[in-house]
Amino acid sequence: MTSSGTPNVTSQSLITEDHVRKALNSDKGSDAILDSWKVVDFTKPGDNYACIVTSVEVKYQKDKQDCEVTYVVKLNSLRKFEGLEDFTPIIFDKEGRFYKEVLPALNEELLSVGQHPLRLPKCFLVSLENGKEQLYFEDLRAMDFKMNDRRKGLSKDHTVLIMNELARLHSASYLLMSKFDKGETVGTKYEFLTKEMFDMNPASKELFQPMFEQQIDTGVMMLEKIGGYETSIRWLKTLKPEIDMLFTTYMKSEKFNSICHGDCWNNNFLFRYDDEGHPIDVMLLDLQMCREASIASDLNYFLYSSVSGDVRVPNIDQIMSVYHKSYKQVLEAAGLPMYFDEKELMEEFRAKNKIGALSSIGFVPIILLEPEEAPELADSDWETLVQEWRAIALDKLKTNPLCQPRFLSVFDELMETGLIS
């Protein structure tokens, strides 16, 4: 047997032969015999933040044949970043239990009404040992899926694919919730979905509340540097006292609550392309922030973090119509009436636009970074990291011609819709 890694305690060193064998047997059957394995890193700086993603190349025997397979592995980052040690086990628990408990139930609902399963990678191993958390997935690169270059932004075709799949996730959730016993809710059945940044534990709140408050301060500084956006600056400042509420009760909606992805941005989607380079298929990744929330929380997070204004604004009605049609198709297949129309969907989307604004402030500078520019979440303190990100954001306004129009398109749009006045 061979393995890769160093004597140092790194994320990659958490991978053991036992983990690899269990993933292999889950994937290929108990008669698959592990021969050898090695860790092969493949991601770039800026691709991942809350964890480490690597791959394991495996050689094995099955039916007396020599075979090979590669798994993508998500690992505890082992960073000593203040507060992150408390947060990491929770997000691994969320994603691991989503794959073990929620996804099979959602897919069962879809299959029962003639729909295909949700477009997520197969998960072959969930190991949640505290401090050594790891998840093993199928390698989508083998099926020609690849990440969109976040600096280029998502096209309308990319956006349509994602909106279709988010609608299928949300509508499958509706089917599942319609089968709950009387008095049963998402929170009582899948308690882990109710955990949010501000109520996971005191340490998480202590980490994330200042993070988002300072994120708003950065947005204010960017607008002040541009000039002419005094109304938007005043509006942004009013969000600071609401941070706790914005990531808890504000996300909820009695009529539109669903099981949501929770982290819908560019790096959590992979696409497959035709010979002309057009996206024809999508896979959703990273359910570490999955939650019970309004469907509009996912839509806002996605459309304002990863879709530029020149794509989002002129096409918003069509984009929302695509989502509505996909959602409706699933309900009709189940013989259920559609319970909201496109006007109500848009109203709910606009009602949650504060989430969209916050996601834009947080992601626009990140998305426009070159890989080598991305700061590392090393063994550091939060204040230092905030200052690094803030310097990058302000610099991008000056050095990257895409930053200012992409950033301002959000505030221009929200002023036009009346949210900012």
DARABEL-V846276 format. One line per field, one symbol per residue. ss: DSSP state (H for helix, E for strand, C for the rest). psi: psi as a letter, one per 40 degrees, with the letter a starting at -180 (. if undefined). burial: I if it has 16 or more other C-alpha atoms within 10 Angstrom, else O. A space follows every 50 residues. Layout:
# DARABEL-V846276
ss: ???
psi: ???
burial: ???
This chain:
# DARABEL-V846276
ss: CCCCCCCCCCHHHHCCHHHHHHHHHHHHCCCCEEEEEEEECCCCCCCCCC CEEEEEEEEEEECCEEEEEEEEEEECCCCCCCCHHHHHHHHHHHHHHHHH HHHHHHHHHHHHCCCCCCCECCEEEEECCCCCCEEEEECHHHHCCECCCC CCCCCHHHHHHHHHHHHHHHHHHHHHHHCCCCCCCHHHHCHHHHCCCCCC CHHHHHHHHHHHHHHHHHHHHHHHHHCCCHHHHHHHHHHHHHHHHHCCHH HCCCCCEEEECCCCCHHHEEEEECCCCCEEEEEECCCCCCEEEEHHHHHH HHHHHHCCHHHHHHHHHHHHHHHHHHHHHHHHHCCCCCCCCHHHHHHHHH HCHHHHHHHHHHHHHHHCCCHHHCCCCCCCCHHHHHHHHHHHHHHHHHHC HHHHHHHHHHHHHHHHHCCCC
psi: iiiiaieigiddedhidddddddddddeieehhhdiiihhieiihedide ihhaihhhhihhfeihiiihihhhiheeiehhdddddddddddddddddd dddddddddddefeiiiigiiihehhhfhhefhihhiihedeefiihihd ddihiddddddddddddddddddddddeeiiheiiddddgddeehideed idddddddddddddddddddddddddiefddddddddeddeeddddecdd eihddeiihidefgidefiiiiiadeehheiihhigfefiihiidedddd dddedehidedddeeddddddddddddddddddefiiheiiddddddddd deeddddddddddddddeiideehihgagaidddddddddddddddddeh edddddddddddddddeedh.
burial: OOIOOOOOOIIIIIIOOOIIIIIIIOIOOOOIIIOIIIIIOOOOOIIIOI IIIIIIIIIIOOOOOOOOIIIIIIIIIIIOIIIIIIIIIIIIIIIIIIIO OIIOIIIIIIOOOOIOIIIIIOIIIIOIOOIIIIIIIIIIOOOOIIIIOI IOIIIIOIIIIIIIIIIIIIIIIIIIIOOOOOOOOIOOOIOIIIIIIIOI OOIIIOIIIIIIIIIIIIIIIIIOOOOOIOOIIOOIOOIIOOIIOIIIOI IIIOOIIIIIIIIIIIIIIIIIOOOOOOIOIIIIIIIIIIIIIIIIIIII IIIIIIIIIOIIIOOOOOIIIIIIOIIIIIIOOIOOOOOOOOOOIIOIII IIIIIIIIIIIIIIIIIIIOOOOIIOIOOOOIOOIIOOIIOIIIOIIOOO OIIIOIIIIIIIOIOOOOOIO
